Amino acid sequence: MVKKIILLLSLVYSAINFAQVSVKITNSADKNPVAYASIWKDKNMYKNADSIGRFVVEKSDLEAEFKISAIGFQQKIFKINKNESEIFLEPKAVQLEEVKIVKRKHEKKLKLGKASGGDSAYAGQYDSKSCKSAKFFPNNGNINGFLKSIKFKAGSSEGTRLLNVHFYSVDENGAPGEPLYNENLICKVKKGTRKINFEVDDLNIKFPENGLFVVLETLLLEQNKQYSHFPGALPTSFVYEPFVYINFVDKDFDTWSFSDNKWNRNNKYSVNMEIVVSD
């Protein structure tokens, strides 16, 4: 009986593996894995690579065209046509600036925005067209300092959920422009609903003269999935946690969403978020 059970489990495991193709994303320069890259299919988010640069493609999607984007790398369009595949991404050429040693005082702090309350909350859908929300913080000419921390309200049913945090400049149209920091900043969200305080003081990110965007990226990872427990729920009845709290607004639109390969101003809600700037 035990042997039959083991055999049955082995067959199930083999069938699952046969229905999927494992893909690894690698930095073409140093051959290290590219963690948390975004994989797009038909303008929808398909998945994120995990912490070691791996993701899985279903066999039914082998003929589809995918696009990979990752902070600090050139985008790449590709198709998967073999059982095991490795995709190489080229790092973007970055113009190195003169390194300046900054002696921080940490005597003054300025708070911008609020992380309290929340009319509702959002999470990533299985067919996500957008997985990034960008909150704009203007500089009215009197802010001269460095980002110390960000705070936002989030909820999670498990203690394994992850968010990716980015900081973007402002382009000529007032939308998110280029990254101000070219690495992933992974925020772990504990179980429950609480305000998340994420420290970035050691990054020495200067608050730009024309303001900046703080971007929260929902990661489409297996460890972020929360399935529906309702009777008769479909296999696609799940969301990607954590939930991020928002307020509905009818003016002063300060939040943008990334969809259809571009940033779009969100005229429905504003992400509840506070940042602290320090000298």
URSUL-V178967 format. One record per residue. N is the residue number from 1. NEAR is the number of other ideal C-beta (glycine too) atoms within 12 Angstrom. Layout:
n:near
N:NEAR
N:NEAR
This chain:
n:near
1:7
2:8
3:9
4:10
5:11
6:12
7:13
8:14
9:14
10:14
11:14
12:14
13:14
14:13
15:13
16:16
17:17
18:14
19:18
20:25
21:29
22:27
23:37
24:28
25:39
26:28
27:25
28:20
29:17
30:13
31:15
32:19
33:27
34:40
35:31
36:40
37:44
38:40
39:41
40:33
41:29
42:17
43:18
44:26
45:36
46:32
47:37
48:40
49:38
50:28
51:23
52:18
53:29
54:29
55:40
56:28
57:34
58:23
59:20
60:12
61:24
62:22
63:14
64:22
65:20
66:35
67:25
68:38
69:31
70:38
71:33
72:26
73:35
74:23
75:21
76:27
77:18
78:25
79:20
80:32
81:17
82:15
83:17
84:16
85:24
86:24
87:36
88:26
89:35
90:20
91:22
92:20
93:11
94:16
95:7
96:7
97:7
98:6
99:7
100:8
101:7
102:17
103:10
104:21
105:12
106:17
107:10
108:17
109:21
110:24
111:21
112:31
113:31
114:22
115:32
116:17
117:20
118:26
119:18
120:20
121:28
122:35
123:33
124:39
125:22
126:26
127:22
128:34
129:24
130:33
131:39
132:42
133:44
134:40
135:44
136:36
137:36
138:22
139:23
140:13
141:11
142:13
143:27
144:17
145:30
146:32
147:39
148:30
149:32
150:40
151:32
152:41
153:34
154:41
155:30
156:33
157:25
158:21
159:16
160:21
161:35
162:36
163:42
164:40
165:44
166:42
167:40
168:35
169:29
170:28
171:20
172:10
173:12
174:21
175:26
176:36
177:24
178:24
179:30
180:30
181:28
182:21
183:23
184:31
185:31
186:25
187:32
188:23
189:38
190:22
191:17
192:18
193:21
194:21
195:25
196:32
197:22
198:31
199:19
200:30
201:23
202:16
203:23
204:23
205:33
206:27
207:34
208:27
209:16
210:21
211:33
212:39
213:43
214:49
215:42
216:47
217:42
218:44
219:41
220:41
221:36
222:24
223:23
224:38
225:30
226:28
227:19
228:16
229:10
230:9
231:7
232:8
233:14
234:12
235:11
236:13
237:17
238:25
239:29
240:38
241:36
242:41
243:32
244:44
245:35
246:31
247:31
248:21
249:20
250:11
251:10
252:16
253:23
254:33
255:38
256:34
257:36
258:33
259:23
260:14
261:19
262:17
263:27
264:23
265:26
266:29
267:16
268:21
269:28
270:36
271:46
272:37
273:41
274:29
275:40
276:30
277:33
278:29
279:22
